[in-house]
Amino acid sequence: MPDTIELLLKRRSTVAANLAQPGPSADQLKTLLRIAARVPDHGKLAPWRFIVFQGDARARFGQILADITKRNTPETTQERVELEAGRFMRAPLVIGVISSSEIHPKIPQWEQVLSAGAVCQNLLVAASAMGYAAQWITEWYAYDDAVCARLKLAEHEKVAGFIYIGSSDEIPEDRRRPNLDELITYWGE
Ligand SMILES: Cc1cc2nc3c(=O)[nH]c(=O)nc-3n(C[C@H](O)[C@H](O)[C@H](O)COP(=O)(O)O)c2cc1C
């Protein structure tokens, strides 16, 4: 397992289209989900949950995306319909992270949403530490009401991200990073 600091300094996302088999084993998936749930969580509310897409379920969900696309835009092309049908087939494993924040007397909703973001990042880092490649994606279907209904999201829930996980030989080059000098101030100086 690579040194944590080295991993965090070098980790990159790999585009979902380049994520191949094999994906995490059943035991590795359990470990990933345990790590995902070990995030800071003000009030211990666990304001998130997971939807796992693997095996044939990926194609079945893709068919739902294709059907909703046809319903949303009847003039759509066959090419687009096929793209939607194949979306979840891009990776052997996709974990949907659902933010389930609710109004709480003490814990601001904002903090509950941040915790869901931390879940997504934990998944990316853990997948990377296991030797897999991954990408955090929302695309259009995270925000489509009909898709959210098929995912059985409650009124107060939102998709925080779909974490696509698989294998890749590609070592992505680093991308341009923000200039830290422009982002940091030192209080009192
Ligand atoms: C909440 C969220 C949603 C994202 N959704 C998408 C998306 O729909 N499509 C996409 O290409 N990248 C999306 N990204 C960006 C990628 O996950 C990733 O940040 C980018 O590929 C480079 O990241 P890296 O620094 O980890 O390599 C999203 C990122 C975040 C934080």
Ligand as a Chemical Component Dictionary entry (heavy atoms), coordinates in Angstrom:
data_LIG
# 
_chem_comp.id                   LIG 
_chem_comp.type                 NON-POLYMER 
_chem_comp.pdbx_formal_charge   0 
_chem_comp.three_letter_code    LIG 
# 
loop_
_chem_comp_atom.comp_id 
_chem_comp_atom.atom_id 
_chem_comp_atom.alt_atom_id 
_chem_comp_atom.type_symbol 
_chem_comp_atom.charge 
_chem_comp_atom.model_Cartn_x 
_chem_comp_atom.model_Cartn_y 
_chem_comp_atom.model_Cartn_z 
_chem_comp_atom.pdbx_ordinal 
LIG C1  C1  C 0 -19.470 16.830 -7.136  1  
LIG C2  C2  C 0 -18.640 16.556 -8.356  2  
LIG C3  C3  C 0 -19.258 16.182 -9.524  3  
LIG C4  C4  C 0 -18.510 15.917 -10.676 4  
LIG N1  N1  N 0 -19.158 15.535 -11.802 5  
LIG C5  C5  C 0 -18.454 15.303 -12.922 6  
LIG C6  C6  C 0 -19.131 14.923 -14.102 7  
LIG O1  O1  O 0 -20.348 14.791 -14.127 8  
LIG N2  N2  N 0 -18.378 14.694 -15.204 9  
LIG C7  C7  C 0 -17.004 14.853 -15.200 10 
LIG O2  O2  O 0 -16.368 14.647 -16.228 11 
LIG N3  N3  N 0 -16.342 15.212 -14.082 12 
LIG C8  C8  C 0 -17.041 15.431 -12.947 13 
LIG N4  N4  N 0 -16.389 15.816 -11.805 14 
LIG C9  C9  C 0 -14.925 16.021 -11.861 15 
LIG C10 C10 C 0 -14.117 14.759 -11.712 16 
LIG O3  O3  O 0 -14.613 13.895 -10.734 17 
LIG C11 C11 C 0 -12.677 15.101 -11.310 18 
LIG O4  O4  O 0 -12.680 16.141 -10.414 19 
LIG C12 C12 C 0 -11.843 15.526 -12.459 20 
LIG O5  O5  O 0 -11.932 14.516 -13.396 21 
LIG C13 C13 C 0 -10.334 15.726 -12.064 22 
LIG O6  O6  O 0 -10.108 15.319 -10.782 23 
LIG P1  P1  P 0 -8.746  14.778 -10.138 24 
LIG O7  O7  O 0 -8.008  15.946 -9.635  25 
LIG O8  O8  O 0 -9.238  13.864 -9.045  26 
LIG O9  O9  O 0 -7.976  14.017 -11.171 27 
LIG C14 C14 C 0 -17.097 16.055 -10.641 28 
LIG C15 C15 C 0 -16.474 16.427 -9.453  29 
LIG C16 C16 C 0 -17.224 16.683 -8.313  30 
LIG C17 C17 C 0 -16.512 17.082 -7.044  31 
# 
loop_
_chem_comp_bond.comp_id 
_chem_comp_bond.atom_id_1 
_chem_comp_bond.atom_id_2 
_chem_comp_bond.value_order 
_chem_comp_bond.pdbx_ordinal 
LIG C1  C2  SING 1  
LIG C2  C3  SING 2  
LIG C2  C16 DOUB 3  
LIG C3  C4  DOUB 4  
LIG C4  N1  SING 5  
LIG C4  C14 SING 6  
LIG N1  C5  DOUB 7  
LIG C5  C6  SING 8  
LIG C5  C8  SING 9  
LIG C6  O1  DOUB 10 
LIG C6  N2  SING 11 
LIG N2  C7  SING 12 
LIG C7  O2  DOUB 13 
LIG C7  N3  SING 14 
LIG N3  C8  DOUB 15 
LIG C8  N4  SING 16 
LIG N4  C9  SING 17 
LIG N4  C14 SING 18 
LIG C9  C10 SING 19 
LIG C10 O3  SING 20 
LIG C10 C11 SING 21 
LIG C11 O4  SING 22 
LIG C11 C12 SING 23 
LIG C12 O5  SING 24 
LIG C12 C13 SING 25 
LIG C13 O6  SING 26 
LIG O6  P1  SING 27 
LIG P1  O7  DOUB 28 
LIG P1  O8  SING 29 
LIG P1  O9  SING 30 
LIG C14 C15 DOUB 31 
LIG C15 C16 SING 32 
LIG C16 C17 SING 33 
# 
